[in-house]
Amino acid sequence: MTRSKQFRLAGVVILALGLISAAAVYWSGVRSNDQAGQDADVVSPLSPDDSRRYAYTVQTYSGDVGLLLDKLVRLEAELKEPKGVALVIAVVSVSLAMGCFLVASRVAEASSC
């Protein structure tokens, strides 16, 4: 088996396992939320934390850095949900697979010259 075929095979395996894992994480999280009687997609009409007044108050008391840190903390909390974790797993696996496919094409070009 040539090097380029090995890299292509590794890319396919990484892509398949990553997407299957992401789907499993997502569906297990959705199922646990359904069993608990919670709907993860329900958003309150107007959350006080998303208002301009809240952002202004945070920025006034802690500056631009405090506002940025507040947004990062919220993003981290969103990524702990199954949808966010599944998205991260899918993006990383697709990126790694694309890297394997790119290396395989470069190896094939180098060996043909």
N, C-alpha and C positions, 0 to 999 in steps of 0.2 A: 504494500500500500504506500503510495507516494505521500509526501508531506502535505501537498495541497488537498488531497482526499482526506487526510487525517484532520486537517483544520476544518474542512467542510463538515465532516462527520461530527466533530466537536461542536461546531456552530449549530447544527441541527439538534443535537442532544441538549445543549444549553437552552436553546429556544423552546424546545418542547417541554422540558422539565420546568423551566421558568414560568411559562404560560399556564401549565397545568397547576403548578403550585399557587400562582396568583389566583386562578379560578377557585381552587380549593379554599384558600384563605378568605376570599370574598364570600363565597357561598356559605362557609361555616359561620362567618360573622353575621351574615344576613339571617341565617336560620336561628342563631342564638338571639338576635334582636327580635325576630318574629315570635319566638317562644316566650320571651320576656314581656311581650305585649307592647314593645316600643317600635315606633316607626322612625328610622334614622333620617328619612328625607323630609320630615315635618320641620319647618322653620317658623319661628314666631314672626309675626308680621313686621314688628319693629323691635329689634333687640336694643336695649339701652347701651350696650357696649359697642354697637355699630354706628351710633349716632355721631353727628359732627360735634355736638357738645362734649361727648365723652372724649373724642380725639383731641379737642381743644384743651380740655382740662388736663389730660395726660401730658400733652405737649407743654402746657403752661408750667406744670409742677416738675416735670422731669426732662423737658427739652425734646429735641428731635431724636436723640438716642433712646430715650425712654419710650417714645412712641414706636420706634422701630423694634425695640425689644418686646413691647406689648404685642405687636403684630407677629413676631417670631414665636412667641409663646402660644398664641392662638393657632398658628400654623402647625406647631408641634402637636398640639392637642388634637387637631383635625387628622394628622397623619397617624395617630394612634388608633383610629377607627379602622375597621377591616377594609373599607374602601381605599383608604390612603395607603395602608400596608400593601394591599394587592397591587395598587398602582406603582408603588416603588419597586416591588419585585418584578413586575412586568417590564418596566422601563430599564431596569438593570439587566435583565436577561436579554432583552432585545438589543441593548447596547453591546453587551458581551458577544452575542451571536454575530452582530454586524462586524465587530472587530475580527472575529474568527474568519468570517467570509472575506473580509478585506485582506487579511494576511494570506489566506488561501489563494486569492487571485494574484497577489504580488509574488508569492512563491511559484505559482504556475508560470507567470511571465518571466521570472528570473531563470527558471529551469529550461524554458523554451529558447532562450537566447544563446 
